[in-house]
Amino acid sequence: MLYFPEIGAMSSSDVRVETEIEASADTVWNIISSFSKWSDWHKSGVEVRMKNGVPVLLKTQMSGLPLRINLNKVKIVERRHLEWTGTLPIIGGLLRGIRKFTLSEISESRCKLIQEETFCGAFSGLAKRKLITSYQHRYSLHNQKIKAIAESKYNKA
């Protein structure tokens, strides 16, 4: 039986990192949605290119090599959810990653940030093990940096 999660079947994420933050969901959302400041918390140098207020390209590095990821099917639910399907320019549909940032409010001054990635496409089976390990570590570092920035900003207010 073939399984195609992108066609509507339920699937769990390959990578999932949850972090509770002592700051409001609005404070954390402002950090995540300030694309020009992603380098403040991203593991490696990063640049997000925008078109009409929507992110369309992520330029970063992986293992010291420059990486350009096209961002498609971008969904933004104001102050709660950011999602896109990322593809590499040459191999596009052969390896895709569906990346999600989700915020849930625990209280007025506390929230949970969840970062997830699901890999799909013909090459995903070959690359998945290495990608999962790398991204799990990377997203844990991202969440910890976002937490530190948010808690310092929130506690100053």
N, C-alpha and C positions, 0 to 999 in steps of 0.2 A: 504494500500500500504506500503510495506517495503522499507526502504531507507538505502542504503549502500554507504556512501560517499567514502569508501576506494576502491570501484569498479569503480570509475571514474565519479560519479555524482558530480556536482558542490556543494560545501558547504562552509559556512563561518566558521571561527574559533570560538571556544567557548571562548577563551581568546585572546585578542589582545591589546598590549601596544605599542604605538608609542612615540618616544622621538627624538626631534631634538637636535643635538649635534654640538657645535662650535669646530669642528675638522674634519679633512679629513676622508673619508670613509676608507682609508688605515690604519689610526691610530686606528680607532674603530675595524676594522677587526683584527688587530694584537692583540688586547685585547681579543676578542671573540675566536680567533683561538689558543690562547696560553692556551691549556687545563690544563697544569700543574699549571697555575696561576688562575684558576677559583675561588679558595677560596678568592681571592682579592676582588671579587665583588658578589659572591653568598651569598644568605641570610643565609644559614646554612653551616656547614662544608661540603665540597664537594671534591670528588676525581674522576677524569676521567681516566679510564684505556684505553690504546691504544693497537692496534694490527696493525702492518705494517702502522703506521702513521694515522690510522683511529680510532676514538673513538668507543669503543664496550661496555663499562660499565660505568654507573654513580652511584657512591656511595654517598648518601646524607642522610639527616634526614627530616622527616616530623612529626610534632607534637612531637618532641623529640625521635621518634623511627627511628632506622636505616632503610634505604631503598636502595635497589639495583635495578637499572633499566637497563635491557639489551637494548642496542642500535642497532637497525636493520635498514636496508635500508638507510644507511647513504649516504647523497648527499652533496657534497661540490662544490660550484661554487666559485672558488677562488676570494676572496676579495668582495664577494657580498651576498652569500647565504649558510647557513648551515641548514640541515634538517635531522631528523631521526624519526623512529617509536620506541617508548619506550614501553617495556613490563616488567611486574613483573615476576620473575622467576617461581612461582608456578601457577599463574592464567593466564599467557601469553596472549592468544588470547581473554580472557574474558573482559579485560580492557586494551586498548592501548591508547597511546597519541602520536600524530604526532606533534613534536615540530619544529618550524622554527625560524631562525634568518635571517632577510633580511636587507641589507643596501642599501640605495639609496642616490646618491650624489645630494645635493642641489646646492652646489657651490664647488670650490676647497677647501674651508676651513669650509664647513658645510655639514652635512649629516643627514639622518633620519634612526634610528634603529627601526625595528619592530620585536617584539617577539610575537609568536603566539603558541597556543596549541589547537588541536582539539581532543576530546575524542571520542573513538569508542569502540565497542565490547559489548557483552551481558550485562555486569555490568555497562556500562557507564551511562545508564539512572538512575540507583540507586545512583550513586556516583557523577553525573555531577554537581549538584547544589553546593555541598560542595567544590568540586575540582575547579570549576570556581571561586568562591569567594577567595579561598586560593591562587590559581595560579595568579589571576589578581593582588592581593596585592604583591605577591612574585615577579612577573615579573616587576612591577612598581619599586620596590626597586632595583632589578637587574639593570634595565635601568638607574636609577638615579646614582648608583655607577659606572657603565660603563661610563656614561656621565662625572662624576667628574674626573675619572682617565684619560679619553681621553682628556678632556679640559685642565687638568693640564699638561699632557705630550705635547699636541699640542702647548700650549701657551709658554712652555719653549723652544721649538725648534726654 
